[in-house]
Amino acid sequence: MTLKNRIESTISQAVRRGQSGAVPPRLAAALEYAVTPGGARIRPTICLSVALACGDDRPALSNAAAASLELIHCASLVHDDLPCFDDAATRRGKPSVHRAFSESLAVLTGDSLIVMGFDLLARAAGTGGDADGTSGAVRAVELIRILGACTGMPGGICAGQGWESETTIDLSAYHRAKTGALFVAATRMGAVAAGQDGEPWEELGARIGEAYQVADDLRDALFDAKTLGKPVGQDDLHGRPNAVSQMGVQGATQRLKDILGGAIASIPACEGEAMLAEMVRRTAEELTPMAVRPRS
């Protein structure tokens, strides 16, 4: 089974579980609407790639870790698009959840997806592992702890959103929380799901997250809303700092290359080190906007 199939299957199972029983039909529909189509699924792909590089001895736990990350990410997009934040009309090429279902249902959809992510990890605690499930449970608790830290305060994506309400923004802290946190979670959770220490994997996640933020700033500056499938110019509209406004297009492009080069160098020694280096190279190609790629 491919990484994409593992991710999509686990997400679909979690959503179907959330839609089962006597549930509000429109909220149930909004759950699926918010996670499909799936976009690049870059965070769960990184998570599973790290798990594979570390042995992936508990595939069901790795799948749960990857899918929980994506559910949290999708929840953050639903909340980001709300009128109280970006008031975005579109997301992934279709109306944002609050435009399609109402603002109140969008709030509940985001909340439900967050809870669903943690529930998924809790359910996976007994998968694989020793006969009594101890190994899986210990890893699942650590996965829940990492995901919680990268979702809330003091340095998770909630903190990242909170920085946008401040008159003075610590740009480094803002980017680490808003964008970097879930990438750090992806690399650390992939290692933990496979029974490895997650701490040495933090730098790789942080570097990929920083690269993603710079690439997003470039796309926001160079592309239109139709190409991106979401509104552009949001940083300028809301007065937020970004890499292009600070360094220019060429400076931001060079910064992106430097970050990704450092990411490859930061990969901890593991069985799949070469595979991960290739994944980062592919990520670099995918992140770099066509408009600034060198001509072959």
C-alpha positions, 0 to 999 in steps of 0.5 A: 500500500502506498503512503497516500493510500495509507493516509487516505484510508486512515483519514476516511475511517476516522471521518466515517467513525465521526459520522456514525450514529445519530449525528447532525447531518450537516455537521457530519457532511462538513467533516468530510468536506473539510478534509477532501480533496486532500491537497498535498498531504505533505505533513502526514507524508513526512511523518510516514516517511520518517517512520519508514526510515526508522523501521515502521514496526507498528504500521497501524500506529504510524498511520494513526500518527500521520492521519491525526496530523492531517486532521489537526491541519485541516481543522486549522485551515477551517478556523483560519478561513473564518471571518474573525481571522482571514475571512477567506472565501475559498480553500483548495479550490472550493468554497471555504467551510464557513461559506458552504455550511455557515460560520457556526458549523465551521467552528464546530467542524474545526473543533470536531476534527481536533478532537478526532485527531487525538481520539485516533491516537488514543484508539491506536494505543493498543495496536501492535506492540507487545502481547499486552499492548504496552509498547503501543500504549507508551508510544501513543501517549508520547504521540499525543503529548507531541501533537498536543504541544504542537497544536496548543500553547505555548508554541503550537499552531494556536500560538501562531494564530495568536501572534496575528492579534499582537501589535508587535510580532516576533517573526521567528516565533510566529513562523515556528508556531504557525507553520513549523509546529506541525512539521516538527510534529511530523518528523518527531511523531514518525520516529516515535511511532516507529519506536525511536527517540523523537528529539533528534528529528526536531531540526529536520521538521523545523527546517522543512517547516521554515522552507514551507513558510518561505515557499508559501510567501513566494506563491502568495506573491507570484500566483493568483487565487485561481492557481492557488485555490485560495485567496492571495495577498493575505499577508499584505491585507492583514499587515503580516510580515513575510519573506518576500516583503523582507528579502524580495523574490530572489532573496526569498528563493535563495533562502528557500534553497539554503533551508532545504540544503540544511534540512538534508544535512540535519537528517539523523543517522537511520536505515532510510537516511538516503530515502529521506534525503531524496524525499527532501529533494523532491519536497524542494522541487515541489515547494519551489514555485515554477516562476523562480525555478532555474531553467534546465 
